[in-house]
Amino acid sequence: MAESSCPTPAQDQTPAPDFPNTPPGEDSRLSAAQVLNGDAGADSEFTGPPLLAKCHRFTIADQLMAQGLYPYFRMIESAQDTEVYIDGRKMLMLGSNSYMGLTNDPRVKEAALAAVKKYGSGCAGSRFLNGTLDIHVELEEALAEFSGKEAALVFTTGYQANLGAISALVGREDQVFIDRTDHASIVDGARLGLGRTIKFSHNDVSDLERLMAQSNAEGKLIVVDGVYSMEGDIARLPEIVEIAKRYHAAVMVDDAHAIGVLGKLGNGTSDHFNLTDSVDVLMGRSRKSLASIGGWVAGSRELINYLKHHARA
């Protein structure tokens, strides 16, 4: 995000902060791992439960806040649009995932209000028992058609969609092959599953095939992002599908950043490559282009019925 009136390069000369516990002669700037793990935290004595000692050591966020350099959890005081207000100042929004600009669309807001008026503020139960509303079923039918699949299942978040689908599909004797830069929800879904997780080099189909050739598992699943959010590149889906066919593996594509961007109707990477029928599991998120919240998985009727009764998310 940038203020509409941007500073000149000469004005933007803030030096890197110097933090404690940095050995002389070493760069005082901290890596992402240090920030996350609190490696530069205070060494003062902690008398609470040992499990919580790491929380006590994690002081880098407070240090950055004190110096006005903390970049996370910025409080936005307006609707998500191309310009937003932060601390009373109008800023350009350069980090939004609202790719189609629908988040503040009057038609979307009116539909949301109408749903709240009719159904209230919640489902009052799990989907499995008393929480399935007619609008859930209507949405799932629309998403299945949009995805070019027989059926779809909606989850509360995109994270839960990956967590539930991957962990339900990958059993103890199975293997799941994931790109090293796959989204964290894919990694966590693979971890939750009982099978073995194997990572291949980013978008490197030769490395994927090398690892697949070494596998003696009968059940194999390849999971990739359709568009990688940090790198910005598109998965090499045609080659991945061919490798999957050679080694009898299933293919799952997380299209969180491809929905609304790729495909004839904005329906993702598989459609972009005309490979919808060759991808077994399609996953999408509503928080980005579709201006809502939640995620979904689409596939065959048998797949979705299985996930309805086995996904734990």
Contacts in CASP RR format, 6 or more apart in sequence:
PFRMAT RR
TARGET T0000
AUTHOR 0000-0000-0000
METHOD contacts of the structure
MODEL  1
MAESSCPTPAQDQTPAPDFPNTPPGEDSRLSAAQVLNGDAGADSEFTGPP
LLAKCHRFTIADQLMAQGLYPYFRMIESAQDTEVYIDGRKMLMLGSNSYM
GLTNDPRVKEAALAAVKKYGSGCAGSRFLNGTLDIHVELEEALAEFSGKE
AALVFTTGYQANLGAISALVGREDQVFIDRTDHASIVDGARLGLGRTIKF
SHNDVSDLERLMAQSNAEGKLIVVDGVYSMEGDIARLPEIVEIAKRYHAA
VMVDDAHAIGVLGKLGNGTSDHFNLTDSVDVLMGRSRKSLASIGGWVAGS
RELINYLKHHARA
1 74 0 8 1.000
1 84 0 8 1.000
1 86 0 8 1.000
1 91 0 8 1.000
1 92 0 8 1.000
1 93 0 8 1.000
1 94 0 8 1.000
1 95 0 8 1.000
2 91 0 8 1.000
2 92 0 8 1.000
2 94 0 8 1.000
3 89 0 8 1.000
3 90 0 8 1.000
3 91 0 8 1.000
3 92 0 8 1.000
4 83 0 8 1.000
4 90 0 8 1.000
4 91 0 8 1.000
4 92 0 8 1.000
14 69 0 8 1.000
16 28 0 8 1.000
16 29 0 8 1.000
17 28 0 8 1.000
17 29 0 8 1.000
17 63 0 8 1.000
17 64 0 8 1.000
17 67 0 8 1.000
17 69 0 8 1.000
18 28 0 8 1.000
19 28 0 8 1.000
19 30 0 8 1.000
19 40 0 8 1.000
19 60 0 8 1.000
19 63 0 8 1.000
20 40 0 8 1.000
20 41 0 8 1.000
20 42 0 8 1.000
21 40 0 8 1.000
21 41 0 8 1.000
21 43 0 8 1.000
22 28 0 8 1.000
22 40 0 8 1.000
30 39 0 8 1.000
30 40 0 8 1.000
30 60 0 8 1.000
33 39 0 8 1.000
34 40 0 8 1.000
34 60 0 8 1.000
35 60 0 8 1.000
35 61 0 8 1.000
37 54 0 8 1.000
37 58 0 8 1.000
38 54 0 8 1.000
38 57 0 8 1.000
38 58 0 8 1.000
38 59 0 8 1.000
38 60 0 8 1.000
39 57 0 8 1.000
40 59 0 8 1.000
40 60 0 8 1.000
40 63 0 8 1.000
41 57 0 8 1.000
41 58 0 8 1.000
41 59 0 8 1.000
41 60 0 8 1.000
42 56 0 8 1.000
42 57 0 8 1.000
42 59 0 8 1.000
43 57 0 8 1.000
44 56 0 8 1.000
46 52 0 8 1.000
46 53 0 8 1.000
46 56 0 8 1.000
46 57 0 8 1.000
48 56 0 8 1.000
61 70 0 8 1.000
61 72 0 8 1.000
64 70 0 8 1.000
64 71 0 8 1.000
74 86 0 8 1.000
75 86 0 8 1.000
75 87 0 8 1.000
76 84 0 8 1.000
76 85 0 8 1.000
76 86 0 8 1.000
77 84 0 8 1.000
77 85 0 8 1.000
77 86 0 8 1.000
77 87 0 8 1.000
77 88 0 8 1.000
78 84 0 8 1.000
78 85 0 8 1.000
79 103 0 8 1.000
79 104 0 8 1.000
80 93 0 8 1.000
80 96 0 8 1.000
80 98 0 8 1.000
80 103 0 8 1.000
80 104 0 8 1.000
81 93 0 8 1.000
81 101 0 8 1.000
81 103 0 8 1.000
81 104 0 8 1.000
82 92 0 8 1.000
82 93 0 8 1.000
82 96 0 8 1.000
83 90 0 8 1.000
83 91 0 8 1.000
83 92 0 8 1.000
83 93 0 8 1.000
84 90 0 8 1.000
84 91 0 8 1.000
84 93 0 8 1.000
85 91 0 8 1.000
96 103 0 8 1.000
97 257 0 8 1.000
97 287 0 8 1.000
97 288 0 8 1.000
97 289 0 8 1.000
98 288 0 8 1.000
98 289 0 8 1.000
98 291 0 8 1.000
99 257 0 8 1.000
99 260 0 8 1.000
99 261 0 8 1.000
99 288 0 8 1.000
99 289 0 8 1.000
100 260 0 8 1.000
100 289 0 8 1.000
100 290 0 8 1.000
100 291 0 8 1.000
101 291 0 8 1.000
102 108 0 8 1.000
102 289 0 8 1.000
102 290 0 8 1.000
102 291 0 8 1.000
103 291 0 8 1.000
105 291 0 8 1.000
108 291 0 8 1.000
108 292 0 8 1.000
112 292 0 8 1.000
115 135 0 8 1.000
119 133 0 8 1.000
119 135 0 8 1.000
123 130 0 8 1.000
123 131 0 8 1.000
123 132 0 8 1.000
123 133 0 8 1.000
124 130 0 8 1.000
124 131 0 8 1.000
125 131 0 8 1.000
127 136 0 8 1.000
128 308 0 8 1.000
136 154 0 8 1.000
139 154 0 8 1.000
140 151 0 8 1.000
140 152 0 8 1.000
140 153 0 8 1.000
140 154 0 8 1.000
140 296 0 8 1.000
141 152 0 8 1.000
143 152 0 8 1.000
143 154 0 8 1.000
143 296 0 8 1.000
143 298 0 8 1.000
144 150 0 8 1.000
144 151 0 8 1.000
144 152 0 8 1.000
144 298 0 8 1.000
144 299 0 8 1.000
146 265 0 8 1.000
146 267 0 8 1.000
147 267 0 8 1.000
147 276 0 8 1.000
147 282 0 8 1.000
147 296 0 8 1.000
147 298 0 8 1.000
147 299 0 8 1.000
148 267 0 8 1.000
148 271 0 8 1.000
148 276 0 8 1.000
148 282 0 8 1.000
148 298 0 8 1.000
149 276 0 8 1.000
149 282 0 8 1.000
149 298 0 8 1.000
149 299 0 8 1.000
149 300 0 8 1.000
150 299 0 8 1.000
150 300 0 8 1.000
150 301 0 8 1.000
150 304 0 8 1.000
151 298 0 8 1.000
151 299 0 8 1.000
151 300 0 8 1.000
151 301 0 8 1.000
151 303 0 8 1.000
151 304 0 8 1.000
151 305 0 8 1.000
152 296 0 8 1.000
152 297 0 8 1.000
152 298 0 8 1.000
152 299 0 8 1.000
152 304 0 8 1.000
153 296 0 8 1.000
153 297 0 8 1.000
153 298 0 8 1.000
153 304 0 8 1.000
153 307 0 8 1.000
153 308 0 8 1.000
153 311 0 8 1.000
154 294 0 8 1.000
154 295 0 8 1.000
154 296 0 8 1.000
155 161 0 8 1.000
155 164 0 8 1.000
155 294 0 8 1.000
155 295 0 8 1.000
155 296 0 8 1.000
155 297 0 8 1.000
155 311 0 8 1.000
155 313 0 8 1.000
156 293 0 8 1.000
156 294 0 8 1.000
156 295 0 8 1.000
156 313 0 8 1.000
157 285 0 8 1.000
157 287 0 8 1.000
157 293 0 8 1.000
157 294 0 8 1.000
157 295 0 8 1.000
158 185 0 8 1.000
158 256 0 8 1.000
158 283 0 8 1.000
158 284 0 8 1.000
158 285 0 8 1.000
158 286 0 8 1.000
158 287 0 8 1.000
158 294 0 8 1.000
158 295 0 8 1.000
159 184 0 8 1.000
159 185 0 8 1.000
159 188 0 8 1.000
160 185 0 8 1.000
160 294 0 8 1.000
160 295 0 8 1.000
160 313 0 8 1.000
161 185 0 8 1.000
161 283 0 8 1.000
161 284 0 8 1.000
161 285 0 8 1.000
161 294 0 8 1.000
161 295 0 8 1.000
161 296 0 8 1.000
161 297 0 8 1.000
161 313 0 8 1.000
162 183 0 8 1.000
162 185 0 8 1.000
162 186 0 8 1.000
162 188 0 8 1.000
162 189 0 8 1.000
162 223 0 8 1.000
162 254 0 8 1.000
162 283 0 8 1.000
163 185 0 8 1.000
163 188 0 8 1.000
163 189 0 8 1.000
163 192 0 8 1.000
163 312 0 8 1.000
163 313 0 8 1.000
164 189 0 8 1.000
164 192 0 8 1.000
164 307 0 8 1.000
164 311 0 8 1.000
164 312 0 8 1.000
164 313 0 8 1.000
165 252 0 8 1.000
165 281 0 8 1.000
165 283 0 8 1.000
165 297 0 8 1.000
165 307 0 8 1.000
165 311 0 8 1.000
166 176 0 8 1.000
166 186 0 8 1.000
166 189 0 8 1.000
166 190 0 8 1.000
166 192 0 8 1.000
166 193 0 8 1.000
166 221 0 8 1.000
166 223 0 8 1.000
166 252 0 8 1.000
167 189 0 8 1.000
167 190 0 8 1.000
167 192 0 8 1.000
167 193 0 8 1.000
167 311 0 8 1.000
167 312 0 8 1.000
167 313 0 8 1.000
168 306 0 8 1.000
168 307 0 8 1.000
168 310 0 8 1.000
168 311 0 8 1.000
168 312 0 8 1.000
169 221 0 8 1.000
169 250 0 8 1.000
169 281 0 8 1.000
169 307 0 8 1.000
170 176 0 8 1.000
170 190 0 8 1.000
170 193 0 8 1.000
170 194 0 8 1.000
170 195 0 8 1.000
170 221 0 8 1.000
171 193 0 8 1.000
171 194 0 8 1.000
171 195 0 8 1.000
172 194 0 8 1.000
172 195 0 8 1.000
173 195 0 8 1.000
173 217 0 8 1.000
173 218 0 8 1.000
173 219 0 8 1.000
174 194 0 8 1.000
174 195 0 8 1.000
174 196 0 8 1.000
174 217 0 8 1.000
174 218 0 8 1.000
174 219 0 8 1.000
174 220 0 8 1.000
174 221 0 8 1.000
175 195 0 8 1.000
175 196 0 8 1.000
175 197 0 8 1.000
175 198 0 8 1.000
175 215 0 8 1.000
175 217 0 8 1.000
175 219 0 8 1.000
175 220 0 8 1.000
175 221 0 8 1.000
176 190 0 8 1.000
176 193 0 8 1.000
176 195 0 8 1.000
176 196 0 8 1.000
176 197 0 8 1.000
176 198 0 8 1.000
176 220 0 8 1.000
176 221 0 8 1.000
176 222 0 8 1.000
176 223 0 8 1.000
177 198 0 8 1.000
177 199 0 8 1.000
177 200 0 8 1.000
177 208 0 8 1.000
177 211 0 8 1.000
177 212 0 8 1.000
177 220 0 8 1.000
177 221 0 8 1.000
177 222 0 8 1.000
177 223 0 8 1.000
177 249 0 8 1.000
178 186 0 8 1.000
178 187 0 8 1.000
178 190 0 8 1.000
178 197 0 8 1.000
178 198 0 8 1.000
178 199 0 8 1.000
178 200 0 8 1.000
178 222 0 8 1.000
178 223 0 8 1.000
178 224 0 8 1.000
179 199 0 8 1.000
179 200 0 8 1.000
179 202 0 8 1.000
179 203 0 8 1.000
179 223 0 8 1.000
179 224 0 8 1.000
179 225 0 8 1.000
179 228 0 8 1.000
179 235 0 8 1.000
180 199 0 8 1.000
180 200 0 8 1.000
180 201 0 8 1.000
180 202 0 8 1.000
181 202 0 8 1.000
181 225 0 8 1.000
181 228 0 8 1.000
181 230 0 8 1.000
181 231 0 8 1.000
182 223 0 8 1.000
182 224 0 8 1.000
182 225 0 8 1.000
182 254 0 8 1.000
183 225 0 8 1.000
183 229 0 8 1.000
183 254 0 8 1.000
183 256 0 8 1.000
185 254 0 8 1.000
186 223 0 8 1.000
186 225 0 8 1.000
186 254 0 8 1.000
187 197 0 8 1.000
190 197 0 8 1.000
190 223 0 8 1.000
191 197 0 8 1.000
192 312 0 8 1.000
196 217 0 8 1.000
198 211 0 8 1.000
198 215 0 8 1.000
200 207 0 8 1.000
200 208 0 8 1.000
200 211 0 8 1.000
201 207 0 8 1.000
202 228 0 8 1.000
202 231 0 8 1.000
203 228 0 8 1.000
203 231 0 8 1.000
203 233 0 8 1.000
203 235 0 8 1.000
203 236 0 8 1.000
205 236 0 8 1.000
205 239 0 8 1.000
205 240 0 8 1.000
205 243 0 8 1.000
208 222 0 8 1.000
208 240 0 8 1.000
208 243 0 8 1.000
209 243 0 8 1.000
209 246 0 8 1.000
209 247 0 8 1.000
212 220 0 8 1.000
212 243 0 8 1.000
212 246 0 8 1.000
212 247 0 8 1.000
212 249 0 8 1.000
213 247 0 8 1.000
215 247 0 8 1.000
219 248 0 8 1.000
219 249 0 8 1.000
219 250 0 8 1.000
220 244 0 8 1.000
220 247 0 8 1.000
220 248 0 8 1.000
220 249 0 8 1.000
220 250 0 8 1.000
221 249 0 8 1.000
221 250 0 8 1.000
221 251 0 8 1.000
221 252 0 8 1.000
222 240 0 8 1.000
222 243 0 8 1.000
222 244 0 8 1.000
222 249 0 8 1.000
222 250 0 8 1.000
222 251 0 8 1.000
222 252 0 8 1.000
223 252 0 8 1.000
223 253 0 8 1.000
223 254 0 8 1.000
224 235 0 8 1.000
224 237 0 8 1.000
224 240 0 8 1.000
224 251 0 8 1.000
224 252 0 8 1.000
224 253 0 8 1.000
224 254 0 8 1.000
225 235 0 8 1.000
225 253 0 8 1.000
225 254 0 8 1.000
225 256 0 8 1.000
225 257 0 8 1.000
226 234 0 8 1.000
226 235 0 8 1.000
226 237 0 8 1.000
226 253 0 8 1.000
226 254 0 8 1.000
226 255 0 8 1.000
226 257 0 8 1.000
226 258 0 8 1.000
226 262 0 8 1.000
226 268 0 8 1.000
226 269 0 8 1.000
227 233 0 8 1.000
227 234 0 8 1.000
227 235 0 8 1.000
227 255 0 8 1.000
227 256 0 8 1.000
227 257 0 8 1.000
227 258 0 8 1.000
227 261 0 8 1.000
227 262 0 8 1.000
227 269 0 8 1.000
228 234 0 8 1.000
228 235 0 8 1.000
228 257 0 8 1.000
229 256 0 8 1.000
229 257 0 8 1.000
232 257 0 8 1.000
234 258 0 8 1.000
234 262 0 8 1.000
234 269 0 8 1.000
234 272 0 8 1.000
235 253 0 8 1.000
235 269 0 8 1.000
237 253 0 8 1.000
237 269 0 8 1.000
237 270 0 8 1.000
237 273 0 8 1.000
237 275 0 8 1.000
237 279 0 8 1.000
238 273 0 8 1.000
238 275 0 8 1.000
240 251 0 8 1.000
241 251 0 8 1.000
241 275 0 8 1.000
241 278 0 8 1.000
241 279 0 8 1.000
243 249 0 8 1.000
244 250 0 8 1.000
244 251 0 8 1.000
245 278 0 8 1.000
250 280 0 8 1.000
250 281 0 8 1.000
251 278 0 8 1.000
251 279 0 8 1.000
251 280 0 8 1.000
251 281 0 8 1.000
252 279 0 8 1.000
252 280 0 8 1.000
252 281 0 8 1.000
252 282 0 8 1.000
252 283 0 8 1.000
253 269 0 8 1.000
253 270 0 8 1.000
253 279 0 8 1.000
253 281 0 8 1.000
253 282 0 8 1.000
253 283 0 8 1.000
254 283 0 8 1.000
254 284 0 8 1.000
255 262 0 8 1.000
255 268 0 8 1.000
255 269 0 8 1.000
255 270 0 8 1.000
255 282 0 8 1.000
255 283 0 8 1.000
255 284 0 8 1.000
256 283 0 8 1.000
256 284 0 8 1.000
256 285 0 8 1.000
256 288 0 8 1.000
257 288 0 8 1.000
258 266 0 8 1.000
258 268 0 8 1.000
258 269 0 8 1.000
258 272 0 8 1.000
259 266 0 8 1.000
259 267 0 8 1.000
259 268 0 8 1.000
259 284 0 8 1.000
259 285 0 8 1.000
259 288 0 8 1.000
259 289 0 8 1.000
259 290 0 8 1.000
260 266 0 8 1.000
260 267 0 8 1.000
260 268 0 8 1.000
260 289 0 8 1.000
261 268 0 8 1.000
261 289 0 8 1.000
262 268 0 8 1.000
262 269 0 8 1.000
262 271 0 8 1.000
262 272 0 8 1.000
263 269 0 8 1.000
263 271 0 8 1.000
263 272 0 8 1.000
264 271 0 8 1.000
265 271 0 8 1.000
266 289 0 8 1.000
270 276 0 8 1.000
270 278 0 8 1.000
270 279 0 8 1.000
270 282 0 8 1.000
276 282 0 8 1.000
280 299 0 8 1.000
280 300 0 8 1.000
280 303 0 8 1.000
281 297 0 8 1.000
281 298 0 8 1.000
281 299 0 8 1.000
281 303 0 8 1.000
282 297 0 8 1.000
282 298 0 8 1.000
282 299 0 8 1.000
283 295 0 8 1.000
283 296 0 8 1.000
283 297 0 8 1.000
283 298 0 8 1.000
284 295 0 8 1.000
284 296 0 8 1.000
284 297 0 8 1.000
284 298 0 8 1.000
285 294 0 8 1.000
285 295 0 8 1.000
286 292 0 8 1.000
286 293 0 8 1.000
286 294 0 8 1.000
286 295 0 8 1.000
286 296 0 8 1.000
287 293 0 8 1.000
287 294 0 8 1.000
287 295 0 8 1.000
297 303 0 8 1.000
297 304 0 8 1.000
297 307 0 8 1.000
298 304 0 8 1.000
END
